[in-house]
């Protein structure tokens, strides 16, 4: 059994960065981030008339759609106060693509959490909790190196990173929009830059927190 657990812990070492980063993404998909983001000094105003309150309302609605709390039909039928659609056909197609990707990532995240809980339970029952924490901490160390590399690349050329991300997950130019499109008005480039920084910073904080856990005083090997 211990041999099998060691193999599972080796896998944990690999998936730990995914657990930490996707956890940070899930936290970013809450009202907390947008509530702060739109009110940061220097955040660009909308040249076409959205107020901060408008952005908060429609960004929360969009996030709820990505999380499956708003149906696609509701998104299609959503109207602004002047009666115009919230999103045009091209924007709706992209929102659907993002919702599908979000659902897949969060489903994968839940599977990873189940794996994490299962290997934690097996390690505890086998007297290998210290081995579990060692593997988790090494995974956190890998996460720190990975995030620092991404943030360094982001600081050099965020636009290229942003383009490469979309080219990887979306087909063609389906993610390119006019500055007058509501998706860009709600989520300008500054929003995405700050989001990447938030996810990276939170992933670093979670990794450091995990590494700082003093498990040896709590769990002794049998």
GURO-862427 format. One record per residue (C-alpha): x, z, y. Coordinates in steps of 0.05 Angstrom, whole numbers, plus 32768, in hexadecimal, padded with zeros to 4 digits. Last residue first. Layout:
N
XZY
...
# end
This chain:
222
805C80F88075
806E80DC80B8
805C810980F2
802580FB8123
8019811E8165
805F812F817E
807880EC8167
804180C6818B
805C80CD81D1
8036809481F3
806280738228
806580308204
8019802A8206
8016803A8250
804E8008825E
80277FD28239
7FE57FE3825C
80097FE082A0
802A7F9D828F
7FE87F808278
7FC87F9982B9
7FFD7F7682E2
7FF67F3582BC
7FAB7F3582BF
7FAC7F468309
7FE27F138319
7FBB7EDC82F5
7F7C7EF1831A
7FA17EF1835D
7FB77EA98352
7F717E96833B
7F507EB3837A
7F847E9383A7
7F727E4F8389
7F2B7E5683A1
7EF47E758375
7EB27E778399
7EBE7E3B83C7
7EE27E18838E
7EA77E21835F
7E777E0F8398
7E947DCA83A1
7EAB7DBC83E9
7EF57DC083D6
7EE77D8983A4
7EF07D96835A
7F217D8D8321
7F117DB082DF
7EF57D7482BB
7F367D4E82C9
7F457D3D8281
7F317D6F824C
7F367DBA8255
7F617DF18234
7FA87DD7823A
7F9E7DAD8279
7F7D7DE9829A
7FB97E17828C
7FEA7DE082A0
7FC87DD782E3
7FC97E2282F3
80127E2782DD
80247DEC830A
7FFF7E0A8345
801F7E4E833A
80657E338344
809E7E64834C
80767EA5834F
804D7E8F8313
808C7E8182EA
80A37EC882F9
805E7EE382E8
80607EBD82A6
80A57ED78293
80927F1E82A7
80537F18827C
807A7F02823E
80B07F378246
807B7F6D8250
80527F548215
808F7F5681E7
80987FA081FB
804E7FAC81EC
80587F8E81A6
80937FBC819D
80667FF681B1
80307FE1817F
80627FDB8147
808080208156
803A803D815D
802580248118
8066803C80F9
805980808117
8014807F80F9
802F807280B3
801280AD808C
7FEB807E8060
7FA68093807A
7FBF808D80C2
7FDE804980B6
7F9F802F8095
7F74804780CF
7FA280288103
7FA47FE880DB
7F587FE580DB
7F527FF68125
7F847FC08139
7F627F8D810B
7F1E7F9E812B
7F3E7F97816F
7F5B7F53815C
7F167F3C8144
7EF87F528186
7F2D7F2B81AC
7F1E7EEC8183
7ED57EF28198
7EEC7EFD81E0
7F177EBE81DE
7EE17E9381BE
7EAB7EAB81EF
7ED97E9D822A
7EE97E578211
7E9E7E478209
7E8F7E64824E
7EC87E3C826D
7EAE7DFB824F
7E677E0C8267
7E827E1B82AC
7EA57DD882AC
7E657DB2829B
7E3F7DD982D0
7E747DC78304
7E6D7D7D82F4
7E217D8182F7
7E1F7DA6833A
7E217DF18340
7DF77E238368
7DC17DEE836F
7DA57DE483B5
7D677E0A83CB
7D827E26840C
7D867E6C83EE
7DB47E5183B6
7D937E3B8375
7D9E7E4C832C
7D7B7E1C82FD
7DBA7E0482DA
7DD57E4B82D4
7D937E6482B8
7D937E2C8286
7DDB7E3D8272
7DC47E848263
7DDC7EC18289
7DF87EFD8264
7E267ED1823B
7E677EED8257
7E767EAD827C
7E307EAF829A
7E3A7EF682B0
7E7A7EE082D2
7E557EA982F7
7E1F7EDA8310
7E557F0A8326
7E777ED1834C
7E347EBD836B
7E247F028387
7E6B7F13839D
7E757ED083BE
7E347ED683E4
7E487F1B83FB
7E8B7F018413
7E667ECC843A
7E607E848422
7E5D7E53845C
7E847E138450
7EC87E298468
7EC97E638436
7EF87E99844D
7F3D7E9D842E
7F547EE18414
7F857EF98449
7F777F438441
7F547F5183FF
7F087F558402
7EF87F1D83D2
7F287F39839F
7F107F81839D
7EC87F758388
7EDF7F39835F
7F0C7F658334
7EDC7F9F832A
7E9F7F74831A
7EBA7F6A82D4
7EDC7F2E82B3
7F217F4982C7
7F197F818294
7F0F7F4B825E
7F4D7F278275
7F757F678271
7F5C7F73822A
7F6F7F2B821C
7FB77F398232
7FBE7F7A820B
7FA07F6181CA
7FC67F1F81CE
80087F4481DA
7FF97F70819D
7FEE7F34816F
80377F2B815B
804A7F748150
80087F7E812C
801C7F4880FA
805A7F7280EA
802C7FAE80E4
80027F8980B0
80417F7A8088
80557FC4808C
800F7FD78076
80167FAC8037
80587FCE8025
803780128031
800080008000
# end
